[in-house]
Amino acid sequence: EADIYQTPRYLVIGTGKKITLECSQTMGHDKMYWYQQDPGMELHLIHYSYGVNSTEKGDLSSESTVSRIRTEHFPLTLESARPSHTSQYLCASEGQLGSQYFGPGTRLLVL
Amino acid sequence: QKEVEQDPGPLSVPEGAIVSLNCTYSNSAFQYFMWYRQYSRKGPELLMYTYSSGNKEDGRFTAQVDKSSKYISLFIRDSQPSDSATYLCASSSGNTPLVFGKGTRLSVIA
């Protein structure tokens, strides 16, 4: 079982604010992922990283950015939050055989 | 067409029933197959994974992959109300990110 943490769990913020969603894992996994998921809807891959200093955009166009300076840490940043960014953001890291382990998620509400 | 197709349901069954959840995929390079369970407002949790064709059993859960027909199945025996969740299938070639199905919402009624 992977240990993967996300903070904050819930965030309510005003339009135009800069926010950073934190994700960290203690398994030493090289590959990490960010997904966006609206309630009852499918997962959308927005960013991924295959290791330190490696970041790629996913299938869903996103105004967020990510960085990977340390193996265990993969933060996601929104420079200027908008109501359209309201969603749940899920972080995952990859273990054996391509299996991904998810964090508990951050539920973001932009007013 | 998505690379992994999954009927979103919802699927409602009585307690004790055998549940069959299914996905199809189109990428012949896929060789890793997984099932995730996601409770409401939680992150998905890995339930089963298999490599290549065949069956894998874990308690009440059986995952089945048929690469010839590109068909993935999850069977739940003696279903319980606690099994009520959304089940997502996922596949990968190993060189690219996992591709997830849309998820099937399951309700087990006591």
Chai-1 contact restraints between the chains, C-beta under 6 A:
chainA,res_idxA,chainB,res_idxB,connection_type,confidence,min_distance_angstrom,max_distance_angstrom,comment,restraint_id
A,E42,B,K102,contact,1.0,0.0,6.0,A-B,restraint_1
A,L43,B,F100,contact,1.0,0.0,6.0,A-B,restraint_2
A,L45,B,P97,contact,1.0,0.0,6.0,A-B,restraint_3
A,Y48,B,P97,contact,1.0,0.0,6.0,A-B,restraint_4
A,L90,B,G43,contact,1.0,0.0,6.0,A-B,restraint_5
A,L97,B,Y32,contact,1.0,0.0,6.0,A-B,restraint_6
A,L97,B,Y49,contact,1.0,0.0,6.0,A-B,restraint_7
A,L97,B,Y51,contact,1.0,0.0,6.0,A-B,restraint_8
A,G98,B,Y32,contact,1.0,0.0,6.0,A-B,restraint_9
A,G98,B,S92,contact,1.0,0.0,6.0,A-B,restraint_10
A,G98,B,G94,contact,1.0,0.0,6.0,A-B,restraint_11
A,S99,B,M34,contact,1.0,0.0,6.0,A-B,restraint_12
A,S99,B,L46,contact,1.0,0.0,6.0,A-B,restraint_13
A,S99,B,Y49,contact,1.0,0.0,6.0,A-B,restraint_14
A,Q100,B,L98,contact,1.0,0.0,6.0,A-B,restraint_15
A,F102,B,G43,contact,1.0,0.0,6.0,A-B,restraint_16
A,F102,B,P44,contact,1.0,0.0,6.0,A-B,restraint_17
A,G103,B,G43,contact,1.0,0.0,6.0,A-B,restraint_18
A,P104,B,G43,contact,1.0,0.0,6.0,A-B,restraint_19
A,G105,B,G43,contact,1.0,0.0,6.0,A-B,restraint_20
